[in-house]
Amino acid sequence: MSLSLGGLFRTRRSKNISNKKKKSQKISKSPIKEIGELIQTVDGKYKIVAKVTPVNAELLSDEDLFNVFESIQAALSVYNQGRIGIYIQSERINLETNIQNINRYQSTLDNQLKIELLEEQKKHLESFSIKSKNVLNFYIVLESSHNKYEIAKQSLEESIDSIKSELSSEDMDVIRLSETELKRMLYEQIYPETCEVETFQDEWDVYEICNPQLVINNADPRVIENDGRLYRFFSIDFYPLYVDQFRWLRRLWSMNGDISIAIMMTPKNKLKITQELSNAAKEAGAKALDKTKPLHLQKKYEKEKETAEKLIEQLGNENISLFDTNITIGISAKNRDELNALTTSLKSRISSSGCKSVDLKYKEFDPFWTVLPILADNNITRNYVWNLTNADIASLIPFDSSELMEKDGILQGENVTSKGLIIVDPYNKKRHFNAHMAIIAYSGSGKTFYVSCDAIRHTPYRDYIVMFDVEGELFFPWATKIRFSATSNFTTNPFHIRNAIIDTDGQDDGIVDVGGYLAEKIMSLMTFFKWIYPEMTSYDESLLETAIRKTYEKKQLTFQSTELPSEFPTLSTLEEVLEEMIRDSQSQKEKEHLVNMKAVFNPYINGAYSKLFNGPTNWDIDPFTILDISQLNETVRNPLYDILLRDLWQLFKIDRKKTKRLYIDEAHEFSDPKQPQTLEFVHRLVKRGRKYGLGVVTATQNLPDFLAVERYGQAIIDNSHFKLFMALGETDLPVAQKLQNFTEREMKILRQKKKDKRGKGRGIFIVGSQRIEIQTRASKFELEIVDPDQFEEIYKTPSRYRKQNNKVV
């Protein structure tokens, strides 16, 4: 797409600002007055700050990129009551920092297994050639023209919601920063070195956060010293006449160094500019018709006339807004050599983008504050400006990044686009809404491989890891495996109650209410029995509910109870109750329904499935437990899966401070429109699990089936902050495209053939709305456990774990 920027640029250049030496300001005075829900600067202006989740333009087609452009253009046109700022802040992530964080955590442990697993993680990180990457954070800031707080607050909140509506349509989420988040963000930007050793404290006030000891370097006035780092600053003061593509300043975004980019926009009066352009067009037209002038000048003036008329037409569009725009760039480094190298790289990138920049010196400390996301107002922002429309700024695609790497967290895989690593901490509530993940991939695409590696990497950090093994293929040397089968000795009593904790909305641990929980337990048992007896009528349900209550009463457990009994009823107890109800039935209809019910339940009480369900529960959950249900047919698997999930939920509610990870494989098996109760419960786990430290990993290889109960299936995917889509089958692809609005380039990644080993383990990793192309890989240690065949093929040595089994209790 060709954007006619040149003529408009020529209508206004930056003022001729002198860079001559002035008396240096010795005291750095912060322009920030207050930090609350809004930022107030010393000029009395109120600002609202929001973080923006970027798109990954490398995965977008030209059409998709144009849609993103239109979304940003629309977002910039919805606010006309004050200035707008877009900020791109780099965060240098070194693998050494990740390793140091592992070391710090490791020193707090006394569990030898977890210590050894962390050692393996460190070895794996040290093996990568790329030791550091620049991760970009994106912010949008609005300034209100109102001086009264409440009016400014309402206006800014409504405007940021409107901007969010526009940007989110193209997967750019806008999250307003709270007071604590604002303070933390500014503290880390102002004190980049100190924040590594002195963590942010919530109770700090604005003086403690925004009072840096800035110093202008005596030997080089272009350099500002702060917190052990050296800074230089530049403003762009000349732009290209035309650009033929989007992302025309992307070379700045991809710089490998500490960089901050501020794009500050002050609304302009379009009518005034249109009149100036009209006069310029008339003047240029007259000169073009002057035959006394050389031909090349006549053509030049004719071109200027055409450009001015085109811009007049452009400004007549009500969707076009015009701004005085300042783009200021700050770079920093720990020493002079690094700073000089970064300066050379920056200038080269600015020049190759068709722009020119001016070195900001003798500006006191204004440059430092200019690049912070506070919409500073000073001589730099007022004087180094250029006329740009919202379309011009949107064409930059400013919210664009392909990096996803945090200072601490779990390695997810390799970033195919940037050749870096994808590292995130799903349990960091400050960064991520929840730790849940939805995995959609067909068999053979690397789903089980990823899940197994994920479980290994989470083991040192989680208090409980529980995995459902549907295929009988999961193995970990330290795991406890409970293998359920018709001949095994493991019994799961449907009437067993682990505890009577009631789920609450507060932040404390749940309330223990025996009578109240009994009502919940009876409802969950109804779901269990519906799996066994799907033809159950409402009349049957009424009879069964009565029978279950009487069954618990046999063990002195009622709605009035305050303590759980020492032993619980079993299915044999239920059989006794049904026989009593048959004997005492009041009608032939009641008797027939009870007799039929007893007959349906008989295989579970006295028949082939009785060892699985009839008797006291005789197993427990260890810190890493595999529940192997691979030897069960679907008839038995689903009801067992249901009661296991509900029992685990009671375990997970005991202590909110402990973190847990639950892997639910083949989740599409629960998506029966006629029997949606278990899928509904999984949705409840995803919805409520966050406050109990639970991360639910839901995996399916059949997306259409999983979405058969749309109310719950899609809600589980939507409510999972993390998503991984790997190679999909032909029937899944159109469903996935509609669900996530995948681009054609993304669909090509997901369209890998089963026989194509190169595509195995590759997919689209989604965090919130940010998308990254991922390649999953295992370390040598992980591969020996997860795939002994591949390990032996690569490393030419026998796997130590080929003939071993999990510890089966």
C-alpha positions, 0 to 999 in steps of 0.5 A, a space after each residue: 500500500 502506498 501512502 502519500 505522506 510526502 506533501 503533508 510532511 512538507 507543510 510543517 517541519 520542526 522549528 529551528 531549535 538551537 542546540 547551543 549550550 545553555 546553563 545546565 540544570 543541576 537538579 532533576 525535577 520530576 514532571 510527575 506530581 501524583 500517581 493514582 488511578 490517573 497520573 497527574 503531571 506538574 502542569 495539572 494535566 491528568 493522564 490515563 495509561 494502558 498497556 497494549 498487547 501487540 500483534 505479530 505482523 510476521 504472521 499476518 498477510 497483507 490483508 490482515 495487516 491492512 485490517 490492523 492498520 484500519 483498527 489503529 487508525 480508528 482508535 486514534 480518531 476516537 479521542 479528540 479532547 487532548 494529546 495521545 501518546 504511544 510508547 514502545 519500551 524495550 526490556 532486555 532479557 538475558 538468559 543469565 537473568 533467568 538462570 540467576 532466578 532459578 538459582 535464587 529459587 533453588 536455594 529455598 528448596 530442600 526437595 532433592 528431586 526439585 533441585 536436580 530438575 532445576 539443574 537440568 533446566 539450567 543446563 538446557 538454558 545454557 545450551 542455547 546460542 542466543 543469550 539475550 533478546 529485546 522484549 518490547 512493551 507497548 503503552 497508550 497514554 491519553 491526556 485530558 483537557 479537563 482540570 477537574 479530576 472527576 470529569 477528566 477521569 470519566 472522560 479518559 475512562 470512556 475514551 480508553 474503552 472506545 480505543 480498546 473496542 477498536 484495537 481488540 477487534 484485531 487482537 490488540 488487547 488494551 489493559 488499563 494500568 492500576 495505581 500499583 502497576 503504574 508505580 511499578 512500571 515507572 519505578 522499573 523504567 526510572 531505576 533499571 539497575 536498582 530494580 534488579 536488586 531492590 524490588 518495588 514496594 506497594 507503599 512507596 509514594 511518588 517521591 520515592 519512585 520518581 526522584 532519580 539522580 540524573 546527571 549530564 555528562 561533563 565530557 559529553 553533554 549529549 549523555 545523561 547518566 542515571 542509575 549506573 547507565 548512560 543515555 542518549 536521545 534523538 528526535 526525528 526531524 525529517 520524514 520520507 516523502 512517500 512510503 510504499 509499505 506498512 511498518 516503515 520504521 520497523 527497523 527501530 522496533 527490532 533494534 537489539 539494545 535498550 531503546 525507548 520510543 515515544 510517539 506523541 500526538 497533539 491534535 490540530 485544526 484541520 480547517 486551518 491546515 486545509 486553508 494553508 494547503 489551499 493557498 499553497 496549491 494556488 501558489 504552486 499552480 500559478 508557478 507551474 503555469 509560468 512559462 518563463 520558468 525552466 521546465 523542470 521547475 514547472 513540473 516540480 510546482 505542478 507536482 506540489 499542486 497535485 500533492 496539496 490538492 490530494 491532501 486537501 481531499 484526504 483531510 476532508 475525510 471525517 475519519 482522518 485526524 491531524 496531529 503535530 507529531 513528535 517521535 523521540 527515541 532514547 537509548 541506554 547502555 552500561 558503558 560508553 562503548 556499548 552506547 556508541 555502538 547502539 548510537 551508530 546502529 540507531 542512526 543507521 536504521 533511522 537513515 535507512 528508513 528515509 528519516 533524519 534525526 537530531 541529537 538532543 543536547 543542552 535540553 537539561 533533563 527533558 529528554 529523559 522524561 520525554 520517552 517515559 509513558 507519561 505524555 510529558 509536555 516540554 520544548 522537545 514535544 512542542 518544537 520537534 514536530 511534524 504534521 502526521 495524520 492518524 493514517 500515517 501513524 497507523 501505517 507504522 503498525 506501532 503495536 508489533 512484536 514477535 518476542 515473548 520472553 520473561 525474566 523468569 518462568 517456564 521454557 515453552 519452546 523456540 520462537 520460530 520468527 525471532 530465533 529466540 526463546 519463549 519463556 513465560 511464568 503462567 502463575 505470575 498473576 501480575 502478568 497473566 490473568 490465569 495459568 490455564 492452557 487449552 491445547 488443540 492438536 491432532 494425534 501425532 502433531 507433538 501434543 503429548 510430547 509438549 504436555 510431557 515436557 511441560 509437566 517436567 518443567 513445572 515439577 520443581 515449581 508446583 505443589 501438585 501435578 496431576 495428569 490424566 493418562 488416556 492412552 497409557 503412554 505417560 511416564 516419569 521416573 518420580 511419578 506415582 501412577 494409579 492404573 484403573 482397570 476392571 482387574 486392578 485393586 484401586 477402588 474409587 468410592 463415588 460417595 467418598 468426601 475428601 473434605 467439606 470445603 465450600 467454594 467462596 468468592 473471598 480471598 481466604 481459604 474456603 469455608 468448611 460446611 458439612 451440611 452445605 457441602 453434602 447438598 453439592 455432593 449429592 448434585 455431583 453424584 447425580 451427574 455420576 449416575 447420569 453417565 451410567 444411566 443416560 435415559 434417566 427421567 426427571 422422575 428417576 432423578 427425584 427417586 435417586 436424589 431421595 435414595 442418595 440422601 438416605 444412603 448418607 443417612 445410614 452413616 449419620 450424615 445429613 444436612 444438619 451434620 457438622 462433622 464428616 463420618 469416619 467411614 462413608 457409604 458405598 454402592 452396596 449401601 445404596 443397593 440396600 436403600 434401593 431395596 428398602 425403597 422398593 419394599 416400601 414403594 407407594 405405587 407400582 410406577 415407583 416400584 418399577 422405576 426403582 427396580 429398573 434403576 437397581 438393575 442398571 446400577 448392578 454392574 457397578 455394584 456386583 458386576 464387572 465394574 464393582 472393583 472400580 467403584 464399590 468399596 472405600 476409596 483406597 488410594 490418595 494423591 501424591 505431589 506428582 500423580 498420574 491417573 491412568 484410565 487407558 484400560 477402561 472403555 468409554 462406558 466406565 471411563 467417563 463416570 470415573 473421570 467425572 468423580 476423579 475431577 470433582 475429588 481433585 477439586 476438593 483437594 485443590 481447594 484446601 490451600 490457596 497458597 499452594 500451586 497446582 497443575 491439572 492435565 485433562 486429556 481428550 476433553 472432547 469426550 465430555 462434550 456430549 450435548 445430552 450429557 454436558 455435566 462433566 464438561 460444565 464442571 471442567 468449565 467451572 474449574 477453569 473459571 474458579 481455579 485461578 484463586 486456588 492456585 490451579 492451572 488447568 491444561 485442557 487438551 483435545 484432538 477433536 475440535 468440532 466435538 469439543 465445541 459441540 456444547 458451545 456454551 462450555 467447550 468454547 468458554 473453556 478455550 476462551 477463558 484459558 489465557 494460554 493456548 497452543 494450536 498445533 497441526 490440525 486435521 482437515 475437519 478441525 482447520 475451518 473450525 479453528 480458523 473461525 474460532 481464533 480468526 487465524 490468518 492464512 500464514 497461521 493456517 499454513 503452519 497448522 495445515 502440516 501433514 502428518 507425514 511431515 516430521 519437520 512440522 511436528 512440534 510446531 504451532 501457534 502459541 497464544 498468550 492473551 491475544 499475543 501470538 507467536 510461532 513456536 517450535 517445541 523441543 526437549 532437552 537431552 534429559 527430557 527427551 530420554 524420558 519422553 521419547 527414548 526412541 528419539 533419544 537413542 537415535 540422536 545420542 547413540 546411547 541406550 535410554 535409562 528409562 526405556 524399561 522402567 515404569 512409574 511407581 504404581 502404588 
